[in-house]
Amino acid sequence: MNGSKTEIIILGPSNVLKEIDISGVAITHFTNIMFVSSVKNLGFRIDSSLHFNDQVISLKKKCFHTLRNLRKIRGLLPENHIKLVVNSMVLSCLDYCNALYFGAGERQINQLQLIQNAATKVITGKFKYDHIGDDLIDLHWLDIRKRIIFKIALIAYKAIIGIAPLYIQDMFRYAHHGH
């Protein structure tokens, strides 16, 4: 185990976490593992109260940087190519592990929606304060809340029909009511 890369996080409500006063765990005389308030696992940041603040801030920074650069070259590419690039570089980031956002706070969901709205404006050529109206529908995009629910429904559907990984299929129990 690499002590400089290993982190420990305690998950729980903020009021309980404030009462805990542990700085770390000594593995050997030379290796201490520190407790942290946020960890990164497979590229997704998880904070100790599961509010996803760090994840949303990091994602927002990355996506807006990408969108600023795409806006600069927007005039050089046709709309369908810009849409393809935005889908692959921004929406894929929004969709990555998005089922974890289920139950997240209104503030975090709104921040994610801002990213999607900005992506829509880059594709359609609208400016910061322009209204996007039906542009999400025209692009065949669901809003963030619906994308999260769709992902969960898709995972459940795949588990029911037997094409999800076994560990997910095992989470589902079938009720036979004799109808």
N, CA and C of each residue as an Amber inpcrd file, in Angstrom:
protein
   537
   0.8420000  -1.1660000   0.0000000   0.0000000   0.0000000   0.0000000
   0.8960000   1.2420000   0.0000000   0.5510000   2.1860000  -0.8560000
   1.3080000   3.4270000  -0.9550000   0.6710000   4.4770000  -0.0430000
   1.3010000   4.7670000   1.0650000   0.7560000   5.7030000   2.0480000
   0.5880000   7.1100000   1.5280000   1.3980000   7.4970000   0.5370000
   1.2770000   8.8540000   0.0100000   0.1000000   9.0000000  -0.9420000
  -0.4300000   7.8830000  -1.4300000  -1.5630000   7.9470000  -2.3490000
  -2.8630000   7.4440000  -1.7180000  -2.7800000   6.7980000  -0.5900000
  -3.9510000   6.2200000   0.0520000  -4.6210000   7.2640000   0.9430000
  -5.9350000   7.3370000   0.8410000  -6.7020000   8.2880000   1.6340000
  -7.8720000   7.5570000   2.2770000  -8.3260000   8.0690000   3.4040000
  -9.4900000   7.5140000   4.0900000 -10.5050000   8.6300000   4.2540000
 -11.7570000   8.2970000   3.9920000 -12.8290000   9.2800000   4.1490000
 -13.8820000   8.6880000   5.0780000 -14.4420000   9.5190000   5.9180000
 -15.5520000   9.1140000   6.7710000 -16.7900000   9.7860000   6.2150000
 -17.8010000   8.9960000   5.9080000 -19.0420000   9.5240000   5.3460000
 -20.0860000   9.6890000   6.4350000 -20.8410000  10.7670000   6.3630000
 -21.9070000  10.9680000   7.3300000 -22.4400000  12.3900000   7.2910000
 -23.4650000  12.6450000   8.0940000 -24.0280000  13.9950000   8.1640000
 -23.0010000  14.9850000   8.7190000 -23.0910000  16.2270000   8.2780000
 -22.1320000  17.2650000   8.6660000 -22.0300000  17.4350000  10.1770000
 -23.1780000  17.4170000  10.8720000 -23.1530000  17.6290000  12.3260000
 -22.4260000  16.5000000  13.0560000 -22.5040000  15.2850000  12.5550000
 -21.7930000  14.1460000  13.1670000 -20.3030000  14.2310000  12.8440000
 -19.9770000  14.5850000  11.6030000 -18.5710000  14.6620000  11.1920000
 -17.8110000  15.7330000  11.9630000 -18.4860000  16.8050000  12.3640000
 -17.8350000  17.8670000  13.1320000 -17.3640000  17.3780000  14.4980000
 -18.0470000  16.3790000  15.0470000 -17.7090000  15.8550000  16.3680000
 -16.5490000  14.8650000  16.3380000 -16.2370000  14.3320000  15.1600000
 -15.1680000  13.3430000  15.0360000 -13.8350000  14.0700000  14.9200000
 -12.8890000  13.6850000  15.7650000 -11.5790000  14.3460000  15.7660000
 -10.4770000  13.2920000  15.6350000 -10.3520000  12.7420000  14.4210000
  -9.3090000  11.7630000  14.1300000  -8.5320000  12.3020000  12.9420000
  -7.2200000  12.3680000  13.0600000  -6.4330000  12.9460000  11.9680000
  -5.9400000  11.8930000  10.9800000  -5.7740000  10.6550000  11.4250000
  -5.2820000   9.6280000  10.5250000  -5.0500000   8.3150000  11.2320000
  -4.5040000   7.3720000  10.4760000  -4.2390000   6.0290000  10.9900000
  -2.7760000   5.7000000  10.7190000  -2.0800000   5.2360000  11.7400000
  -0.6830000   4.8280000  11.5780000  -0.6560000   3.3600000  11.1750000
  -0.1220000   3.0840000   9.9880000  -0.0070000   1.7080000   9.4980000
   1.3100000   1.1030000   9.9890000   2.3860000   1.8250000   9.7940000
   3.7060000   1.4300000  10.3020000   4.3240000   2.6750000  10.9450000
   5.5530000   2.5300000  11.4130000   6.2300000   3.6910000  11.9940000
   6.4360000   4.7990000  10.9700000   6.5030000   4.4180000   9.6810000
   6.8030000   5.3880000   8.6310000   5.6040000   5.7250000   7.7530000
   4.5000000   5.0030000   7.9250000   3.3450000   5.2010000   7.0530000
   2.1190000   5.6110000   7.8500000   1.6430000   6.8040000   7.5900000
   0.3950000   7.2980000   8.1650000  -0.5750000   7.5950000   7.0270000
  -1.8050000   7.1630000   7.2070000  -2.8370000   7.4680000   6.2240000
  -3.7580000   8.5010000   6.8520000  -3.8970000   9.6280000   6.1500000
  -4.6650000  10.7440000   6.6790000  -6.1260000  10.6590000   6.2550000
  -7.0020000  11.1370000   7.1200000  -8.4090000  11.2770000   6.7760000
  -8.5670000  12.5480000   5.9500000  -9.3920000  12.4970000   4.9440000
  -9.6190000  13.6490000   4.0740000 -11.1230000  13.9120000   3.9630000
 -11.4660000  15.1000000   3.5250000 -12.8830000  15.4470000   3.4030000
 -13.4520000  15.0990000   2.0350000 -12.5720000  14.7660000   1.0750000
 -13.0180000  14.4420000  -0.2770000 -12.0150000  13.4910000  -0.9100000
 -12.5050000  12.4710000  -1.6060000 -11.6450000  11.5180000  -2.3050000
 -12.0550000  11.4300000  -3.7680000 -11.1360000  10.9660000  -4.5850000
 -11.4030000  10.7890000  -6.0100000 -11.2870000   9.3060000  -6.3210000
 -12.3410000   8.7430000  -6.8870000 -12.3530000   7.3360000  -7.2420000
 -12.8680000   7.2100000  -8.6640000 -12.0580000   6.6630000  -9.5470000
 -12.3980000   6.5300000 -10.9670000 -12.7910000   7.8690000 -11.5850000
 -12.1340000   8.9430000 -11.1230000 -12.3820000  10.2640000 -11.6860000
 -13.5720000  10.9970000 -11.1060000 -14.2480000  10.4050000 -10.1410000
 -15.4350000  11.0310000  -9.5420000 -15.0980000  11.4180000  -8.1090000
 -15.2970000  12.6910000  -7.7670000 -14.9920000  13.1940000  -6.4290000
 -16.1780000  12.9700000  -5.5000000 -15.8920000  12.3830000  -4.3480000
 -16.9280000  12.1230000  -3.3420000 -16.5220000  12.8610000  -2.0770000
 -17.4210000  13.6970000  -1.5540000 -17.1090000  14.3980000  -0.3060000
 -17.7650000  13.6720000   0.8640000 -17.3230000  13.9820000   2.0640000
 -17.7210000  13.2290000   3.2500000 -19.2080000  13.2980000   3.5650000
 -19.9000000  14.3330000   3.1120000 -21.3400000  14.4270000   3.3820000
 -22.1750000  14.0500000   2.1660000 -21.5280000  13.5520000   1.1170000
 -22.1870000  13.1240000  -0.1250000 -23.0270000  14.2270000  -0.7620000
 -22.5300000  15.4560000  -0.6950000 -23.1990000  16.5790000  -1.3520000
 -22.6750000  16.7860000  -2.7680000 -21.5380000  16.1980000  -3.1010000
 -20.9080000  16.2630000  -4.4270000 -20.4630000  17.6680000  -4.8080000
 -20.2370000  18.5380000  -3.8280000 -19.7940000  19.9070000  -4.1260000
 -18.4780000  19.9110000  -4.8940000 -17.4950000  19.1680000  -4.4200000
 -16.1860000  19.1410000  -5.0720000 -16.2820000  18.5890000  -6.4940000
 -17.1000000  17.5650000  -6.6800000 -17.2750000  16.9700000  -8.0060000
 -17.8910000  17.9720000  -8.9700000 -18.9250000  18.6600000  -8.5410000
 -19.6150000  19.6070000  -9.4170000 -18.7060000  20.7850000  -9.7550000
 -17.9700000  21.2850000  -8.7730000 -17.0430000  22.4030000  -9.0240000
 -15.9720000  21.9830000 -10.0250000 -15.3900000  20.8050000  -9.8310000
 -14.3470000  20.3070000 -10.7340000 -14.9000000  20.0950000 -12.1430000
 -16.0800000  19.4980000 -12.2370000 -16.7070000  19.2330000 -13.5320000
 -17.0600000  20.5300000 -14.2460000 -17.5810000  21.4770000 -13.4940000
 -17.9620000  22.7690000 -14.0730000 -16.7330000  23.4820000 -14.6380000
 -15.6460000  23.4600000 -13.8930000 -14.4040000  24.1010000 -14.3330000
 -13.9080000  23.4630000 -15.6350000 -13.8990000  22.1350000 -15.6710000
 -13.4110000  21.4100000 -16.8440000 -14.2980000  21.6580000 -18.0650000
 -15.6090000  21.5770000 -17.8880000 -16.5360000  21.7220000 -19.0160000
 -16.5560000  23.1490000 -19.5590000 -16.5540000  24.1430000 -18.6770000
 -16.5750000  25.5230000 -19.1550000 -15.2720000  25.8810000 -19.8660000
 -14.1660000  25.3180000 -19.4300000 -12.8970000  25.5300000 -20.1320000
 -12.9920000  24.9660000 -21.5530000 -13.5330000  23.7630000 -21.6640000
 -13.7060000  23.1280000 -22.9760000 -14.6570000  23.9410000 -23.8410000
 -15.7620000  24.3980000 -23.2710000 -16.7450000  25.1580000 -24.0420000
 -16.1830000  26.5080000 -24.5070000 -15.3800000  27.1550000 -23.6680000
 -14.7500000  28.4190000 -24.0850000 -13.8580000  28.1910000 -25.3090000
 -13.1000000  27.1140000 -25.2850000 -12.2250000  26.8090000 -26.4190000
 -13.0300000  26.4450000 -27.6670000 -14.1220000  25.7100000 -27.4880000
 -14.9580000  25.3430000 -28.6400000 -15.6520000  26.5690000 -29.2410000
 -16.0360000  27.5100000 -28.4010000 -16.6800000  28.7350000 -28.9070000
 -15.7190000  29.4880000 -29.8250000 -14.4240000  29.4290000 -29.5150000
 -13.4240000  30.1320000 -30.3310000 -13.3160000  29.5450000 -31.7410000
 -13.5180000  28.2290000 -31.8770000 -13.3790000  27.5990000 -33.1940000
 -14.7310000  27.2860000 -33.8340000 -15.8170000  27.7260000 -33.1920000
 -17.1520000  27.4060000 -33.6780000 -17.3600000  27.8070000 -35.1340000
 -16.8460000  28.9530000 -35.5300000 -17.0270000  29.4360000 -36.9000000
 -16.2890000  28.6150000 -37.9450000 -15.3600000  27.8030000 -37.5170000
 -14.5660000  27.0050000 -38.4550000 -15.2130000  25.6540000 -38.7780000
 -16.2000000  25.2600000 -37.9970000 -16.8150000  23.9410000 -38.1660000
 -18.3190000  24.0700000 -38.3790000 -18.8950000  23.1630000 -39.1630000
 -20.3590000  23.1690000 -39.2970000 -21.0240000  22.7490000 -37.9780000
 -22.2980000  23.1060000 -37.8160000 -23.0180000  22.8580000 -36.5600000
 -23.0090000  21.3790000 -36.1760000 -23.1590000  20.4750000 -37.1380000
 -23.2030000  19.0430000 -36.7890000 -21.8620000  18.5580000 -36.2350000
 -20.7410000  19.1500000 -36.6910000 -19.4320000  18.7740000 -36.1510000
 -19.2440000  19.3420000 -34.7450000 -19.6970000  20.5680000 -34.5370000
 -19.6240000  21.1640000 -33.1920000 -20.4610000  20.3300000 -32.2240000
 -21.6440000  19.9090000 -32.6750000 -22.5130000  19.0870000 -31.8170000
 -21.8070000  17.7790000 -31.4570000 -21.1480000  17.1820000 -32.4080000
 -20.4220000  15.9320000 -32.1660000 -19.3090000  16.1340000 -31.1370000
 -18.5600000  17.2220000 -31.2730000 -17.4670000  17.5000000 -30.3440000
 -18.0070000  17.8070000 -28.9490000 -19.0850000  18.6010000 -28.8750000
 -19.6850000  18.9230000 -27.5690000 -20.2200000  17.6610000 -26.9050000
 -20.8580000  16.8050000 -27.6830000 -21.3620000  15.5340000 -27.1320000
 -20.2250000  14.6940000 -26.5700000 -19.1320000  14.6160000 -27.2990000
 -18.0490000  13.7380000 -26.8620000 -17.1930000  14.3360000 -25.7520000
 -17.0820000  15.6680000 -25.6940000 -16.1800000  16.2720000 -24.7120000
 -16.8840000  16.8700000 -23.4970000 -18.1570000  17.2070000 -23.6210000
 -18.8580000  17.8500000 -22.5020000 -19.9810000  16.9650000 -21.9780000
 -20.8940000  16.5500000 -22.8580000 -22.0150000  15.7530000 -22.3720000
 -21.5800000  14.4000000 -21.8290000 -20.5130000  13.8410000 -22.3930000
 -20.0110000  12.5720000 -21.8570000 -19.5360000  12.7560000 -20.4150000
 -18.9740000  13.9240000 -20.1080000 -18.5440000  14.2170000 -18.7300000
 -19.7570000  14.3870000 -17.8120000 -20.8090000  15.0300000 -18.3200000
 -22.0230000  15.1950000 -17.5160000 -22.6930000  13.8440000 -17.2450000
 -22.6120000  12.9370000 -18.2160000 -23.2720000  11.6380000 -18.0710000
 -22.4500000  10.6290000 -17.2790000 -21.1560000  10.8740000 -17.1200000
 -20.2990000   9.9220000 -16.4190000 -20.7290000   9.8320000 -14.9510000
 -21.1070000   8.6610000 -14.5150000 -21.5340000   8.3960000 -13.1370000
 -22.7080000   9.2750000 -12.7090000 -23.5290000   9.7300000 -13.6630000
 -24.5770000  10.6730000 -13.2810000 -25.6770000  10.0440000 -12.4230000
 -25.7790000   8.7320000 -12.3730000 -26.7590000   8.1000000 -11.4830000
 -26.4430000   8.4110000 -10.0200000 -25.1730000   8.7080000  -9.7270000
 -24.7940000   9.0630000  -8.3570000 -25.3910000  10.3940000  -7.9210000
 -25.7800000  11.2300000  -8.8850000 -26.3690000  12.5240000  -8.5510000
 -27.8260000  12.4070000  -8.1140000 -28.4120000  11.2190000  -8.2290000
 -29.8110000  11.0540000  -7.8170000 -29.9250000  11.3990000  -6.3310000
 -30.8000000  12.3170000  -6.0140000 -30.9680000  12.7550000  -4.6380000
 -30.0400000  13.8920000  -4.2530000 -29.1940000  14.3470000  -5.1890000
 -28.3040000  15.4730000  -4.8990000 -29.1420000  16.7360000  -4.7170000
 -28.5530000  17.7230000  -4.1010000 -29.2560000  18.9630000  -3.8040000
 -29.6170000  19.7540000  -5.0580000 -30.5840000  20.6240000  -4.8910000
 -31.0560000  21.4830000  -5.9780000 -29.9170000  22.3260000  -6.5560000
 -29.0580000  22.8110000  -5.6840000 -27.9370000  23.6670000  -6.1140000
 -27.0000000  22.9110000  -7.0540000 -26.6520000  21.6710000  -6.7170000
 -25.7450000  20.8900000  -7.5530000 -26.3810000  20.5740000  -8.9080000
 -27.6580000  20.2080000  -8.8850000 -28.3520000  19.8960000 -10.1470000
 -28.4160000  21.1410000 -11.0260000 -28.7000000  22.2900000 -10.4290000
 -28.7520000  23.5340000 -11.2020000 -27.4010000  23.8780000 -11.8110000
 -26.3130000  23.6160000 -11.0770000 -24.9730000  23.8730000 -11.6050000
 -24.6880000  22.9710000 -12.8130000 -25.1190000  21.7120000 -12.7290000
 -24.9440000  20.7980000 -13.8560000 -25.7930000  21.2380000 -15.0490000
 -26.9950000  21.7460000 -14.7600000 -27.8650000  22.2270000 -15.8300000
 -27.2560000  23.4410000 -16.5240000 -26.5530000  24.2820000 -15.7660000
 -25.8640000  25.4310000 -16.3700000 -24.8370000  24.9790000 -17.4040000
 -24.1480000  23.8900000 -17.1060000 -23.1640000  23.3550000 -18.0500000
 -23.8640000  22.9190000 -19.3350000 -24.9630000  22.1890000 -19.1880000
 -25.6860000  21.7120000 -20.3640000 -26.2530000  22.8880000 -21.1670000
 -26.7630000  23.8970000 -20.4800000 -27.2900000  25.0740000 -21.1740000
 -26.1900000  25.7920000 -21.9520000 -25.0150000  25.9020000 -21.3450000
 -23.8820000  26.5380000 -22.0240000 -23.4620000  25.7280000 -23.2510000
 -23.4940000  24.4070000 -23.1340000 -23.1640000  23.5470000 -24.2750000
 -24.1630000  23.7600000 -25.4060000 -25.4290000  23.9020000 -25.0450000
 -26.4750000  24.1600000 -26.0350000 -26.1960000  25.4720000 -26.7620000
 -25.7950000  26.4970000 -26.0240000 -25.5280000  27.8070000 -26.6260000
 -24.3180000  27.7740000 -27.5440000 -23.3210000  26.9590000 -27.2220000
 -22.1640000  26.8390000 -28.1110000 -22.5920000  26.2160000 -29.4290000
 -23.4230000  25.1980000 -29.3740000 -23.8620000  24.5180000 -30.5950000
 -24.7470000  25.4260000 -31.4410000 -25.6870000  26.1090000 -30.8000000
 -26.6530000  26.9250000 -31.5450000 -26.1300000  28.3150000 -31.8760000
 -24.9900000  28.6920000 -31.3130000 -24.4110000  30.0010000 -31.6010000
 -25.0300000  31.1350000 -30.8020000 -25.7600000  30.8000000 -29.7620000
 -26.3740000  31.8400000 -28.9230000 -25.3550000  32.3570000 -27.9180000
 -25.6760000  33.5230000 -27.3640000 -24.7660000  34.1660000 -26.4240000
 -25.2070000  33.9460000 -24.9880000 -24.4130000  34.4250000 -24.0600000
 -24.5710000  34.1590000 -22.6330000 -25.9920000  34.4000000 -22.1180000
 -26.5890000  35.5320000 -22.4560000 -27.8940000  35.8710000 -21.8910000
 -29.0670000  35.5250000 -22.8140000 -28.7980000  34.8630000 -23.9330000
 -29.8750000  34.4350000 -24.8230000 -30.6370000  33.2690000 -24.2040000
 -31.9420000  33.2320000 -24.4390000 -32.7880000  32.1520000 -23.9330000
 -32.6570000  30.9390000 -24.8530000 -32.5250000  29.7440000 -24.2670000
 -32.3510000  28.5580000 -25.1210000 -33.6770000  27.9600000 -25.5660000
 -34.7850000  28.3330000 -24.9110000 -36.1060000  27.9030000 -25.3560000
 -36.2030000  26.4120000 -25.6010000 -36.5270000  26.0550000 -26.8350000
 -36.7100000  24.6480000 -27.2030000 -35.4460000  24.0160000 -27.7650000
 -34.3080000  24.6700000 -27.5840000 -33.0640000  24.1510000 -28.1660000
 -32.6960000  22.7730000 -27.6320000 -32.9640000  22.5030000 -26.3470000
 -32.6870000  21.1630000 -25.8080000 -33.5200000  20.1140000 -26.5400000
 -34.7580000  20.4470000 -26.8160000 -35.6370000  19.5170000 -27.5400000
 -35.1360000  19.3310000 -28.9700000 -34.7590000  20.4440000 -29.6280000
 -34.2560000  20.3630000 -31.0010000 -32.9890000  19.5190000 -31.0970000
 -32.1700000  19.5600000 -30.0360000 -30.9400000  18.7570000 -30.0100000
 -31.1950000  17.3120000 -29.5520000 -32.4450000  17.0190000 -29.1780000
 -32.8380000  15.6950000 -28.6620000 -32.1010000  15.3750000 -27.3680000
 -31.9840000  16.3770000 -26.4860000 -31.3290000  16.2150000 -25.1920000
 -32.3550000  16.2970000 -24.0790000 -32.2130000  15.4320000 -23.0960000
 -32.9980000  15.5340000 -21.8720000 -32.2970000  16.5050000 -20.9320000
 -33.0680000  17.1910000 -20.0830000 -32.4080000  18.0390000 -19.0930000
 -31.7240000  17.1390000 -18.0560000 -30.9120000  17.7250000 -17.2160000
 -30.0520000  16.9640000 -16.3040000 -30.8470000  16.0160000 -15.4100000
 -31.9130000  16.5090000 -14.8050000 -32.7270000  15.6600000 -13.9310000
 -33.2390000  14.4280000 -14.6660000 -33.7400000  14.6310000 -15.8600000
 -34.2780000  13.5130000 -16.6440000 -33.1670000  12.5830000 -17.1230000
 -31.9740000  13.1160000 -17.3870000 -30.8380000  12.2650000 -17.7730000
 -30.4620000  11.3210000 -16.6330000 -30.5040000  11.8380000 -15.4120000
 -30.1770000  11.0180000 -14.2390000 -31.1960000   9.8970000 -14.0800000
 -32.4750000  10.2470000 -14.1680000 -33.5360000   9.2530000 -14.0300000
 -33.4720000   8.2400000 -15.1770000 -33.2030000   8.7180000 -16.3830000
 -33.0790000   7.8170000 -17.5280000 -31.9530000   6.8070000 -17.3090000
 -30.8000000   7.2720000 -16.7900000 -29.6680000   6.3740000 -16.5570000
 -30.0410000   5.2810000 -15.5580000 -30.7280000   5.6670000 -14.4780000
 -31.1330000   4.6890000 -13.4640000 -32.1420000   3.7010000 -14.0510000
 -33.0870000   4.2150000 -14.8310000 -34.0830000   3.3410000 -15.4670000
 -33.4130000   2.3890000 -16.4520000 -32.4090000   2.8750000 -17.1770000
 -31.6910000   2.0270000 -18.1310000 -30.9270000   0.9120000 -17.4220000
 -30.2870000   1.2480000 -16.3160000 -29.5670000   0.2290000 -15.5390000
 -30.5480000  -0.8200000 -15.0180000 -31.6900000  -0.3670000 -14.5090000
 -32.7040000  -1.3050000 -14.0030000 -33.2360000  -2.1870000 -15.1330000
 -33.5260000  -1.6040000 -16.2820000 -34.0180000  -2.3630000 -17.4300000
 -33.0120000  -3.4320000 -17.8460000 -31.7370000  -3.0410000 -17.9330000
 -30.7050000  -4.0020000 -18.3180000 -30.5840000  -5.1320000 -17.2990000
 -30.7620000  -4.8080000 -16.0330000 -30.7020000  -5.8430000 -14.9940000
 -31.8720000  -6.8120000 -15.1310000 -33.0460000  -6.2840000 -15.4120000
 -34.2480000  -7.1230000 -15.5210000 -34.1690000  -8.0620000 -16.7140000
 -33.6570000  -7.5610000 -17.8560000 -33.6020000  -8.4290000 -19.0370000
 -32.3200000  -9.2610000 -19.1030000 -31.4350000  -9.0910000 -18.1100000
 -30.2730000  -9.9660000 -17.9860000 -29.0360000  -9.5550000 -18.7490000
 -28.9170000  -8.2790000 -19.1260000 -27.7010000  -7.8730000 -19.8430000
 -26.8180000  -6.9400000 -19.0120000 -27.2040000  -6.6720000 -17.7860000
 -26.3600000  -5.8800000 -16.8750000 -25.3410000  -6.8210000 -16.2280000
 -24.2940000  -6.2720000 -15.6480000 -23.3520000  -7.1280000 -14.9080000
 -24.0750000  -7.8920000 -13.7960000 -23.5660000  -9.0630000 -13.4610000
 -24.2360000  -9.9230000 -12.4780000 -24.4220000  -9.2560000 -11.1230000
 -23.4460000  -8.4560000 -10.6810000 -23.5900000  -7.8290000  -9.3730000
 -24.7680000  -6.8520000  -9.3420000 -25.1400000  -6.2940000 -10.5020000
 -26.3230000  -5.4260000 -10.5550000 -27.5790000  -6.2740000 -10.6570000
 -27.5320000  -7.3260000 -11.4650000 -28.6910000  -8.2090000 -11.5900000
 -29.0700000  -8.8140000 -10.2430000 -28.0720000  -9.1190000  -9.4230000
 -28.3280000  -9.7210000  -8.1170000 -29.0540000  -8.7770000  -7.1610000
 -29.0530000  -7.4890000  -7.4500000 -29.7430000  -6.5190000  -6.5950000
 -31.2490000  -6.5150000  -6.8190000 -31.6940000  -7.1580000  -7.8910000
 -33.1140000  -7.1610000  -8.2200000 -33.7420000  -8.4960000  -7.8380000
 -34.8580000  -8.4300000  -7.1700000 -35.6260000  -9.6210000  -6.8020000
 -36.9750000  -9.5290000  -7.4900000 -37.3920000 -10.6130000  -8.0620000
 -38.6560000 -10.6230000  -8.7930000 -39.7820000 -11.0960000  -7.8780000
 -40.8520000 -10.3460000  -7.8590000 -42.0150000 -10.6950000  -7.0680000
 -43.0450000 -11.3480000  -7.9910000 -43.4510000 -12.5710000  -7.6570000
 -44.4780000 -13.2600000  -8.4220000 -45.7620000 -13.2630000  -7.5950000
 -46.7700000 -12.5760000  -8.1010000 -48.0060000 -12.4190000  -7.3480000
 -49.0910000 -13.3840000  -7.8060000 -48.8130000 -14.2480000  -8.7310000
 -49.7830000 -15.2440000  -9.1550000 -50.8830000 -14.6930000 -10.0390000
 -50.6410000 -13.5970000 -10.6920000 -51.6680000 -13.0220000 -11.5910000
 -51.5850000 -13.6600000 -12.9310000
